[in-house]
Amino acid sequence: MSEIKVKEDAQRRASADFLALFNQKIRFEIVKLLYLNVELSYTEILDALQIDQGLLNFHLRKIKWFIETTDEGTYILSEYGKVAYETLGEMETRTKSLMPSAASFEPAPLHIEGSLVARRVVAFLIDIVIMFVSTGLFFDKNVVEIVTAFFSFRFPNLSLTDLSYSTISGYSSVFFASYIVFALLEAYKGQTLGKFLLGIRVLKINGRKVTLMDSAVRNLGKVFLLPLDIILGLAGYRSKGYLRFFDYYTQSKIERVKVELAYPPTT
């Protein structure tokens, strides 16, 4: 069989599988789970779908074009799988009657860097506010004075370096607790609470989840070394698409999370 014939047969099988995905709820749910969670184990998929192993194995074989197995035995979407899910989203956007009960699906813009930067900043501020309120720092007189002085650029008695040192040393337990929480949340689903509310998440540049170690390292920069992290990132790695040094160091990126699709009704 010629190479062209093999490619044509492969394309026909892939197209048939796409139609099968569109019309089969369990297969669609598997792809959606992997799209939203990036990487899942067999057990995690099984628990999420609440079906027996035989049925799951059957459907995993049917969507082999959409998924890949990692060296650790977990499942991720193939590039074709990502395209297939996003194609359904584009269909939803362009044909409102296709999935009338589904939430609006917003396709990724062509140039999203500015939007992502704004979302990252707002997400960070939300995380800081949550940290301040949950730990009681929001009601601490000294912290209020420091924040007020910082935003009004009034530091009568301390240099910025001294002010930063006194703040971190005086409230080191809070910073450390925040660091632990941020690292765990990003390793779990790639999202702190701020990122979740702003619809963004952190991933490895290869599309995999960040590991706990990656998350721990990149959050060192965010919690303890943010000014230096940003200065080094902009000065040395801006041309490569990184705004923070620790993003480059851990080979991680921020992406926008699309609104999840409802299951398309069969006809």
Summary of the structure (lengths in Angstrom):
residues: 267
radius of gyration: 22.7
end to end distance: 36.4
largest distance: 81.5
contacts: 745
relative contact order: 0.11
helix: 64%
strand: 7%
